[in-house]
Structure formats: C-alpha cells, structure tokens
C-alpha cells in the first residue's frame, strides 16, 4: 500500500517520541473550570515571537462558527514545523480570561494562505493626528479636545469571542479606571478611549450598552467608547500599528494599546495582551510627573 505524503507526516508528528516535542514549560496551568474544544483548520500565518498562529478554522460546536482567528500556542516544537497552508488539529482551552491551544497535530499543506498586511506604527514622540469619532452618546469627538489630559487608547469590538483579546482589554481598562479614581495624581487627569473596529455593528447604542454591562460604567466621563466611519477608524488603527480585517461576522485583528501625553504626542504602544493594568498606572504616574515638572519649568522661566 502506498501511503500519502500528508498521512505520513501526520503519523510521524502524532507518534513522534516525547524528546521531539519539548514540554510546554511556559503554558499556563488550566483551572478545574477550564473548557476544552476540538479545533481543526488551516494555518494562515505564524508569529513565533508572540507564540501566535492565525487559523482559518472549522465550526467549533458550542463556542463559535467557522472563521479565521488568532490563537496562542505554547508548543515550541510546533513552530519549527508550522507554515501557512498547513492543516492543524488541536485542543482549544478556554479558561476564564485566557485561551490557548494544546496537543497540536500538523499536516503539511501546499497552498499558502495570505495573512493581512502589517502596518508600521508611529514612533514615540509623534504628534497624534486629530482623529474624529462618535462616542457612545452619538456625539462627535476629536482627540485634540482631550489636550491637557493623558490618554490611554485601545481597540476592541463587542462581539469578540476570545477572552484574552477584546474582553481582556476591556477588563484591563476597567481595572485602570477603578485605580485612577483613587490615586490623587491621576484622578480626572486621565481619559480612557476604547475604539471599535466593527463600526457596522457597534453603533453608539451598542457601545453604550457594552460599556454599562461589560465595563460596569455608571457614566462615561473618564472612559468613552468610540465608533466612526470605516475610513476614520482604519486611519487611526494604522497610525497605532493595528491591523484588522473582517471574516464572516468576526474581525481578525492584532492588539494595540497606546499611551498619549497631555500635549498630544505618542508616548508608548503596548503590543499584544501581555501588559498589565499596573504597567499602565506606573507609566501614567511617571508621565504626569514629567508633564508637571515641564509645566513648572515653563512657569519659572516667565
């Protein structure tokens, strides 16, 4: 019997000795409440440095329809094998606000799928353009109107199904929001902005409901949710280095969160989802201390 090349590779990967597949030392330990789902699909792109694989996957019963999504994969050995166009089967673990793939089985493919283009983010010190949006109340806002306050900006969409993507960004912002209200040097000097990348669905009314239900907001005076035209949002996303494209009824995107100084210049971009609320709080304290010292210096000169 002649064995196909794909089947041979599948068998070799499935039954390789343990020494060929190093243990997932960096993988988190799943809690007793973790849920597991079978995932099958085609690899679109591979990002070893961030342990991320974008997969065009089949329907996952009980979780989501077929679509293209980024997934975290901690199996280092798999990145020595994975390439666009490969077929992959794995266990998707969803545990609270985290998700990752376990036990991957890879079948080499021939046709490579094309990942979305990569944007070039603006460097620190760049003045942020006067982007215009519409907030959760339907009011038009411009970034320049927040001059004098430090801004923290992130990108989300309300239908995002993975807990360690948009829901995590919203949870992190909620923590920052609570903390900055109780820190005198930050209170009323910091403004949070969550910008949707799904404007056709995320209307002001949808964003307002999301802010109340998911972020626990009673008012939006220090944290607003913004939408706008496709072009307005894409220009802002490109400036901060965020790539996104629609897939079925979902949005495939990377993660970017930005810190903007009171004078409107870009200070820092937090890439991915590894940053913590305490990181931002610390950076905000340092930024505002520096801003106050600069203002004081200008006053003494006059």
C-alpha positions in Angstrom: 0.0 0.0 0.0 1.3 3.5 -0.9 0.9 6.0 1.9 0.2 9.6 1.0 2.7 12.2 1.9 0.3 14.1 4.2 -0.8 11.0 6.0 2.8 10.0 6.6 3.6 13.4 8.1 0.5 13.2 10.3 1.6 9.8 11.6 5.1 10.9 12.2 4.0 14.0 14.2 1.4 12.1 16.1 3.6 9.3 17.2 7.0 11.1 17.5 8.9 10.3 20.7 8.5 12.7 23.5 12.0 14.0 23.1 11.0 15.5 19.7 8.2 17.6 21.4 9.5 19.6 24.3 7.2 20.2 27.2 5.1 23.4 27.3 7.1 25.0 30.1 5.6 28.4 29.5 2.0 27.2 29.1 -0.4 28.2 31.9 -2.0 25.6 34.1 -5.6 25.1 33.4 -8.0 25.5 36.3 -10.7 22.9 37.0 -13.3 25.2 35.3 -11.4 25.3 32.0 -13.4 24.2 28.9 -11.8 22.3 26.0 -12.9 22.2 22.4 -11.6 20.4 19.3 -10.2 22.7 16.7 -9.5 21.9 13.1 -8.4 24.3 10.4 -5.8 25.7 8.1 -2.8 27.9 9.2 -2.9 31.4 7.7 0.2 32.9 9.4 2.7 32.1 12.1 4.2 34.5 14.7 6.7 32.6 16.7 8.0 35.6 18.7 4.4 36.2 20.1 3.6 32.4 20.2 0.6 33.1 17.9 -1.0 31.3 15.0 -3.8 32.7 12.8 -6.0 29.8 11.8 -8.9 29.6 9.4 -10.8 27.0 11.5 -14.0 25.0 11.1 -17.0 25.5 13.2 -16.3 24.8 16.9 -19.6 23.4 18.4 -20.7 25.2 21.5 -18.2 28.1 21.0 -18.1 29.8 17.6 -18.8 29.4 13.9 -16.2 28.8 11.3 -13.9 31.8 10.9 -10.3 33.0 10.9 -8.9 33.8 14.3 -5.5 34.2 16.1 -4.7 31.6 18.8 -1.9 31.3 21.3 0.3 28.2 21.0 3.0 27.4 23.6 4.4 24.3 21.9 7.8 25.5 20.7 8.4 22.4 18.6 5.3 23.2 16.5 6.8 26.5 15.4 9.7 24.5 13.8 7.1 22.8 11.6 4.2 25.2 11.1 3.8 27.2 7.9 1.0 28.9 6.1 -1.2 26.4 4.3 -0.7 23.6 6.9 -3.7 21.8 8.3 -3.8 21.8 12.1 -5.8 19.9 14.7 -5.6 20.9 18.4 -7.4 21.3 21.7 -8.6 24.9 22.4 -8.5 25.6 26.1 -10.7 28.5 27.3 -10.1 29.2 31.0 -11.5 32.5 32.3 -9.8 35.3 30.5 -7.2 33.1 28.9 -7.3 30.8 25.9 -4.6 28.7 24.2 -4.0 25.6 22.0 -2.8 22.3 23.3 -1.7 19.0 21.7 -1.3 20.2 18.1 -1.2 17.8 15.2 0.1 19.3 12.0 -0.3 18.1 8.4 1.8 19.8 5.8 -0.1 21.7 3.1 0.8 23.0 -0.3 -1.1 26.3 -0.8 -0.2 29.2 1.5 -2.9 31.5 2.7 -2.1 35.2 2.8 -2.0 37.0 6.2 -3.2 40.5 6.5 -0.6 43.2 5.7 1.4 44.5 8.6 1.1 48.2 9.5 4.0 50.4 10.6 3.2 52.0 13.9 4.1 55.6 14.6 7.3 56.1 16.7 7.1 57.6 20.2 7.2 61.4 20.2 5.0 61.6 17.1 2.1 64.1 17.4 -1.2 62.1 17.2 -3.4 63.3 14.3 -6.8 65.0 15.2 -8.8 61.8 14.6 -12.5 62.3 14.8 -15.0 59.7 16.1 -18.5 59.4 17.5 -18.9 58.4 21.2 -21.5 56.1 22.9 -23.9 59.1 23.2 -23.8 59.8 19.5 -21.7 63.0 20.0 -18.8 63.7 17.6 -15.4 63.9 19.4 -11.9 64.8 18.3 -8.7 63.6 20.0 -7.4 67.1 20.3 -10.3 68.0 22.6 -8.6 65.9 25.3 -5.4 68.0 25.4 -4.3 68.6 28.9 -5.2 65.0 30.0 -3.2 61.8 29.4 -5.0 59.4 27.1 -5.0 55.6 27.1 -6.4 54.2 23.8 -7.2 50.7 22.9 -9.1 48.9 20.1 -11.9 46.3 20.6 -15.1 45.1 19.2 -18.1 44.0 21.2 -18.7 40.6 19.5 -15.1 39.4 20.0 -15.3 35.8 21.2 -11.8 35.1 22.6 -11.5 36.0 26.3 -7.8 37.1 26.0 -8.5 39.6 23.3 -11.1 42.3 23.4 -12.7 41.2 26.7 -9.3 41.2 28.3 -8.6 44.8 27.0 -11.9 45.9 28.5 -11.2 44.1 31.8 -7.8 45.8 32.0 -9.3 49.2 31.3 -11.9 48.6 34.0 -9.1 48.0 36.4 -7.2 51.1 35.3 -10.4 53.1 35.6 -11.0 52.0 39.2 -7.4 52.6 40.2 -7.1 56.0 38.7 -10.1 57.3 40.5 -8.4 56.5 43.9 -5.0 57.9 43.0 -4.9 61.7 43.6 -2.3 62.5 41.0 -4.3 60.6 38.3 -7.9 61.5 39.2 -9.6 63.5 36.5 -6.3 63.8 34.6 -6.5 60.6 32.6 -9.1 59.7 29.9 -9.7 56.2 28.5 -10.8 55.5 25.0 -12.0 52.2 23.6 -12.3 52.3 19.8 -14.3 49.7 17.9 -13.0 48.1 14.7 -16.5 46.9 13.9 -18.5 50.1 13.2 -21.2 48.4 11.1 -22.3 46.5 14.2 -21.0 48.6 17.1 -23.3 51.6 17.0 -23.3 54.2 19.7 -26.2 52.4 21.4 -24.4 49.1 21.3 -21.3 50.6 22.7 -23.2 52.3 25.5 -24.8 49.0 26.5 -21.4 47.3 26.3 -19.8 49.9 28.5 -22.5 49.5 31.1 -22.7 45.7 31.1 -19.1 44.7 30.4 -17.2 47.6 31.9 -19.6 48.4 34.8 -19.7 52.1 33.9 -22.4 54.3 35.5 -21.2 57.3 33.5 -18.7 57.8 30.7 -16.9 61.0 31.9 -13.5 59.4 32.2 -13.9 56.4 29.8 -15.6 56.6 26.4 -16.4 54.1 23.7 -15.9 55.3 20.1 -17.1 54.4 16.7 -16.9 56.2 13.4 -16.7 55.7 9.6 -14.7 52.8 8.3 -12.0 55.2 6.9 -11.7 57.2 10.2 -11.2 54.0 12.2 -8.8 52.5 9.7 -6.6 55.6 9.7 -6.4 55.6 13.4 -5.7 51.9 13.6 -2.9 52.2 11.0 -1.3 55.0 13.0 -1.1 52.9 16.1 0.1 49.8 14.2 -3.2 47.8 14.4 -4.2 45.5 11.5 -7.7 44.1 11.1 -9.9 42.6 8.5 -13.5 41.1 8.5 -14.0 37.4 8.5 -17.6 36.1 8.5 -19.3 38.0 11.3 -16.0 38.5 13.2 -13.0 40.8 13.0 -9.5 39.4 12.8 -7.0 41.8 14.5 -3.9 42.2 16.5 -3.8 44.2 19.7 -2.5 47.7 20.3 -3.0 50.0 23.3 -1.4 53.4 23.3 -0.4 56.0 25.9 -0.7 59.6 24.7 0.8 62.6 26.7 -1.3 65.7 27.7 0.3 67.6 24.8 -0.9 65.1 22.2 2.3 63.2 21.5 2.5 59.5 21.4 4.4 58.2 24.4 4.2 54.4 24.2 2.4 51.5 22.4 1.7 48.3 24.4 1.6 45.4 21.9 -0.4 42.3 22.3 -2.1 41.3 25.6 0.9 40.7 27.9 0.7 44.2 29.5 -0.9 44.6 32.9 -3.0 47.4 34.3 -0.3 48.2 36.9 2.2 48.7 34.0 -0.1 51.5 32.6 -0.7 53.0 36.0 3.0 53.2 36.6 3.6 54.8 33.2 0.8 57.3 33.8 2.3 58.4 37.1 5.7 58.9 35.5 4.2 60.7 32.5 2.1 63.1 34.6 5.0 63.8 36.9 7.2 64.7 34.0 4.4 66.8 32.5 4.0 68.7 35.8 7.8 69.3 36.0 7.9 70.6 32.5 4.9 73.0 33.2 6.6 74.2 36.4 9.8 74.9 34.5 8.0 77.0 31.9 6.3 79.0 34.7 9.6 79.7 36.4 11.1 80.9 33.1 8.3 83.5 32.9 
